Amino acid sequence: MTKIALVTGASRGLGRNTALSIARGGGDVVLTYQSRAEDADAAVAEIGKLGRQAVALQLDTGDVASFARFTERLGTVLRETWQRETFDHLVNNAGHGDYALIGHTTEAQFDRLVDVHFKGVYFLTQALLPLIADGGRIVNLSSGLTRTSFPGYAAYAAVKGAVEVLTRYMAKELGSRGIVVNTVAPGAIETDFGGGAVRDNPEINKVFADMTALGRVGLPDDIGPMIASLLSEDNRWINAQRIEVSGGQGI
């Protein structure tokens, strides 16, 4: 039976690359987007060219009140598109960058980071648990910044650290259903994340490249295939782990 993965925030960046990597490996994808419907539709079309099925659904992962409606809609899509009641893999990727020194961080910035990166991951996973097949997989996205420190990233890194702890508890509590849960922690990546700071600012790019053993920052193609590989049967015994994919950043 074809595996179905739900990838949040998959209209761009790492989420898009992950969705395409899953499709290249023979999986089908439900991808979510917050506001970029055209980008999401383009990703669906690209997956179709790979011979796989994909559906795009709108979702704000910081809006917990919307999760019940989203889950109901997802159930309908699963039945109508795949004639199934469940999906197999959940990749909690959606997120945003909002950076400020501790002394300058506003409560609104802090709350939005918590809502999207931690509270949203917690309660979206909770809402989707009845639809995740036994023996399925969950991958939560964290950051290399939970291990190495860089000024201005305190709030962002702190909520990602919370996700890493949550991952271990998910693995413990869902183990009886055979559901494997891991964290993937990318290093600095050239995408439009955080306003494209790493991609578009040569000084920031060089700072992180110089911190990395392989001498450059990462690309989406360094991350998406690795996440897709965690969903394969070859990695069925990797569980409750934080896996950093950073090229050796900050060692």
Buried (B, 14 or more C-beta within 10 A) or exposed (E): EEBBBBBBBBBBBBBBBBBBBBBBBEBBBBBBBBEBEEBBBBBBEBBEEBEBBBBBBBBBBBBBEBBEEBBEBBBEBBEEBBEBEBBBBBBBBBBBBBBBEEEEBEEEBBEBBBBBBBBBBBBBBEBBBEBBBEEBBBBBBBBBBBBBEBEBBBBBBBBBBBBBEBBBEBBEEBEEEEBBBBBBBBBBBBBEBBEBBBBEEEEBBEBBBEBBEEEBBBBBEBBBBBBBBBBBEEBEEEBBBBBBBBBEBBE
